[in-house]
Amino acid sequence: MSQVKHLLESKGSTIFSIAPDVPVLEAIKRMAEHRIGALLVMRGSELVGVLSERDYARKVILQGRLSAQTAVADIMTSTPLTVGPDTDVFDCMRLCTDRRIRHLPVVENSKVIGVISIGDLVKAVIDAQAEQIEHLERYITG
């Protein structure tokens, strides 16, 4: 199975981020604009957290907070789980499943180089299985 670096090669390494002191409303607007479910929370080049739609739903809406008056730092997931570029896709799937998370920042030499989502991982697994089936069919019929 492929590694995280192969996923980033095919999907790109665009990183959508926000500063921790920005109001949550701005973060939600940014997620909607880019059609994504999470933002990395960065202080300069340092990863300090992840903010997801789930964080928003559970820590703003359900607690009656105001999006325009709540800072990203107040609701983000601090010290997020990260993976390296050489991490196996199946290991990432296991992490996402076991920890019930949907986004994994990819870090190399203390620098964020990309983000992968559970959707990226599922697509990679499906593509690998389809390729394996095709090879087996060619072997059987050939």
N, C-alpha and C positions, 0 to 999 in steps of 0.2 A: 504494500500500500504506500501511497505517496506521503510526503512530509509537508509540513506547514509552508515551507519555502516554495513548494510546487503550487500550492493553492494561491499564494501571493503573486506568483509569476503569471498565473492565468487570470486572476480577478483584479490584480492591481493592488497597490499598497496605499491608496488614498486613506488618510486619517481625518476623521471629523472630530474636532475637539472643542472644548469650552473651558474657560477659566473657572475656578471654584467660587469666586465672589460674584459671578453673574447671576441675575435672577433666573429662577427655574422657568419662568414664562419664556424667556429668550431661548433657553435650551430646547424647550418643547417646540418652539417655532422652527428652530434650526433642524431638529429631527424630522419635522413634517416637510420642510423644504427639501431635504435630501432623501426623504423616504427611507429613513433608517430607524432602528429601534433603540439605539444607544449612542452615547457620545463618550469619548474619553475625556476625563477631566485632567487638564494639564496646567501645571504652574511652570511656565516657560517650556523647557523640554522634558520636565520631570512628570511622570505619570503619578497622579495623586488619588485617582479614583475612576469609577465608571458610573455614569448616570444612564439608567434605562427607563423605558416607559413603565416598567413594573415598579421601579422606585417611585416614580411620580404618582402612580395610582395608589400605592400603599402608604406613602409618606406625606403626600400633599392632599389629595382628594379625600381619602378616608379619614385623615386627621383634621380636616377642615382648615388647612392652611391656605394662604393666598399665594398663588404662583408668582405674582409680581413682587411680593415682599419676602419671599423665601430664597435664600442663596442656594446655589447648586451644592455647595459644601455641606449644607445642612441635611441633605437627603441622599447624597451619592453613596455608592458602595466604596468604602475606603479600602485600601490595600487589596486591589483586585487580583484575582488569580491570573497569572500570565503564562505564556508558553514561549519557547524558543523556535527559531526557524527549522531546526532539525527534529522537532517533535513529530511523532507519527500521527497521522490523521485518526486512527483508531484510539490512540491514547487521548486525543483531544475530545473525541466523542464520549469516551468514558468519563472524562473530567466534567464535561457539560452535563451529562446525565446524572452522575453522582452528586454534583454540587448544585444541580438545578439552575444552571446559568445558560445564557444564550450567546454571550460574546466573550471572546478571548483576545486581549491585546497580545501582540507578538513583540517580544523584546529581545534585542541582541546587543550585547555589550552595554547594558543599561540604557539603551536607546529604543524607543518605540519605532518599529518598522512597518507595522500594519495591524489589522484587526481581522479576525475570522469569526464568523457567526455559525451557529448550529446549522443554518441553511447551507452555508458553504461546505460544511462537513458532510451533510447528508448528500448533497450533489456530488461530492468527490467519491463517496462510497458507492452511490448508484452508478456513476460513470465507470468506476473500476470493476464493478460486478458486470455491467453490460459488456465491457471489453473482455472480461474473462469468459463470459458465456459465448461471445462471438468466436474467441479462440477455440473453445471446446467444440463448438458446432463445426468449425472448419476442420478440426482434427478428426471428428467422427465422420464427416461426409467426405473428407479429402483423402 
